[in-house]
Amino acid sequence: MILLVEDNPADEALTLRAFKKINQSVHITVVRDGAEAVDFIFCKGAYKDRDPQDLPQLILMDMNLPKLSGIDVLRRIRANEHTQLLPVIMLTSSREEQDLIESYRSGANSYVRKPINYDDFLEAVRQLSLYWLILNESPPST
C-alpha cells in the first residue's frame, strides 16, 4: 500500500492516474491533510480501528499541507519507533532550497519536485514505483 498525502485534488488525480497508467496493482490510500496523515499512520481518530501492523510500503507526501505540514508529519513518523523506518518521499512543487534541506534534515528518504508536464510526471511516478516498490529492500517490520 502507498499512502498519498496530498491536499490538491488536481495533483491527487494526476498521481492516481499516473499509477493506473503504468499498471501498478498497488493499493493507494489518500489522505488530504497532515492531521489526517498522522491519524492514519498512528491509527487514531477516524482510523482508530485500522490494523497498526498494516503500514504503508511507501509514503508520498506533499510539503505544504493544511493542519500539519509535511515536515511536521515526517518528524512524527521519525520520532516513533514503530514507524521511523517507513520510506517517505517528499513529493512537492516547492522550489525552495530550505524545504529541500529541511526535508532531508527531518529524515526524508527522497525529495522529488512534481514535474509540470504530464509525461514527465508519469515518468517520475514510473521511476519512483520501480525503485521504491520493486528494487528497494525495505527494512523488516519492527
C-alpha positions as CSV (number, residue, x, y, z in Angstrom):
1,M,0.0,0.0,0.0
2,I,1.1,3.5,-0.8
3,L,-0.1,6.4,1.4
4,L,-0.5,9.6,-0.7
5,V,-0.7,12.7,1.5
6,E,-2.0,15.4,-0.9
7,D,-4.4,18.3,-0.4
8,N,-4.6,19.4,-4.0
9,P,-7.3,17.5,-5.8
10,A,-5.7,18.0,-9.2
11,D,-2.3,16.7,-8.0
12,E,-4.1,13.8,-6.3
13,A,-6.0,12.9,-9.5
14,L,-2.8,13.2,-11.6
15,T,-0.8,10.9,-9.2
16,L,-3.6,8.3,-9.2
17,R,-3.9,8.4,-13.0
18,A,-0.2,8.1,-13.4
19,F,-0.1,5.0,-11.2
20,K,-3.0,3.5,-13.0
21,K,-1.4,4.2,-16.4
22,I,1.8,2.4,-15.5
23,N,-0.4,-0.6,-14.4
24,Q,0.6,-0.6,-10.8
25,S,-1.6,-3.0,-8.9
26,V,-0.6,-1.4,-5.6
27,H,-3.4,0.0,-3.4
28,I,-3.2,3.7,-2.8
29,T,-4.8,5.3,0.2
30,V,-5.2,9.1,0.0
31,V,-5.4,11.5,3.0
32,R,-5.8,15.2,2.4
33,D,-4.0,17.0,5.3
34,G,-1.3,16.5,7.8
35,A,-3.5,15.7,10.7
36,E,-5.4,13.0,8.8
37,A,-2.0,11.5,7.8
38,V,-1.0,11.3,11.4
39,D,-4.3,9.8,12.3
40,F,-4.0,7.2,9.6
41,I,-0.3,6.3,10.3
42,F,-0.9,6.0,14.1
43,C,-4.4,4.5,14.0
44,K,-6.2,7.4,15.7
45,G,-9.4,9.3,15.1
46,A,-11.3,8.0,12.1
47,Y,-8.6,5.4,11.6
48,K,-8.6,4.0,15.2
49,D,-9.8,0.6,14.0
50,R,-7.1,0.3,11.4
51,D,-4.6,-2.5,11.9
52,P,-1.4,-0.8,13.2
53,Q,0.7,-3.5,11.7
54,D,-0.6,-2.6,8.2
55,L,1.8,0.1,7.5
56,P,2.3,1.7,4.1
57,Q,5.2,0.4,1.9
58,L,5.8,4.0,0.9
59,I,4.5,7.4,1.8
60,L,4.3,10.1,-0.8
61,M,3.9,13.4,1.0
62,D,3.3,16.9,-0.1
63,M,5.2,19.7,1.8
64,N,2.5,22.3,2.2
65,L,-0.5,20.6,3.8
66,P,-3.3,22.0,5.9
67,K,-3.4,21.5,9.7
68,L,0.2,20.0,9.9
69,S,2.9,20.5,7.3
70,G,4.6,17.6,5.6
71,I,7.7,18.3,7.6
72,D,5.7,18.0,10.9
73,V,4.2,14.7,9.8
74,L,7.6,13.4,8.8
75,R,9.1,14.4,12.2
76,R,6.4,12.5,14.0
77,I,7.0,9.4,11.8
78,R,10.7,9.5,12.5
79,A,10.1,10.0,16.3
80,N,8.1,6.8,16.6
81,E,10.0,3.5,16.9
82,H,7.2,1.6,15.0
83,T,7.2,4.0,12.0
84,Q,10.7,5.5,12.0
85,L,11.9,3.3,9.1
86,L,9.0,3.9,6.8
87,P,10.2,5.3,3.4
88,V,8.9,8.8,3.0
89,I,9.2,10.7,-0.2
90,M,8.5,14.4,-0.2
91,L,6.6,14.9,-3.5
92,T,6.2,18.6,-3.8
93,S,6.0,21.6,-6.2
94,S,8.2,23.6,-3.8
95,R,11.4,25.0,-5.4
96,E,12.6,26.4,-2.1
97,E,16.1,25.2,-1.2
98,Q,15.2,25.5,2.5
99,D,12.3,23.0,2.0
100,L,14.7,20.6,0.4
101,I,17.3,20.9,3.3
102,E,14.6,20.7,6.0
103,S,13.1,17.6,4.4
104,Y,16.4,15.7,4.5
105,R,17.3,17.0,8.0
106,S,13.9,15.7,9.2
107,G,14.5,12.2,7.7
108,A,13.0,12.2,4.2
109,N,14.3,9.3,2.1
110,S,13.9,11.4,-1.1
111,Y,12.8,14.8,-2.3
112,V,11.1,14.9,-5.7
113,R,9.8,18.0,-7.4
114,K,6.5,17.4,-9.2
115,P,7.0,17.9,-12.9
116,I,4.6,20.2,-14.6
117,N,4.4,18.2,-17.8
118,Y,2.1,15.1,-17.6
119,D,4.6,12.9,-19.5
120,D,7.4,13.9,-17.2
121,F,5.2,13.3,-14.2
122,L,4.2,9.9,-15.5
123,E,7.9,9.0,-15.9
124,A,8.7,10.3,-12.4
125,V,6.0,8.1,-10.9
126,R,7.2,5.1,-13.0
127,Q,10.7,5.5,-11.7
128,L,9.6,6.1,-8.1
129,S,7.5,2.9,-8.2
130,L,10.2,0.9,-9.9
131,Y,12.8,1.8,-7.3
132,W,10.7,2.0,-4.1
133,L,8.3,-0.8,-4.7
134,I,10.4,-3.3,-6.7
135,L,14.2,-2.7,-6.4
136,N,14.5,-1.2,-2.9
137,E,15.0,-3.7,0.0
138,S,12.7,-2.5,2.8
139,P,13.7,-2.9,6.4
140,P,12.0,-5.7,8.3
141,S,8.9,-4.8,10.3
142,T,9.7,-3.6,13.8
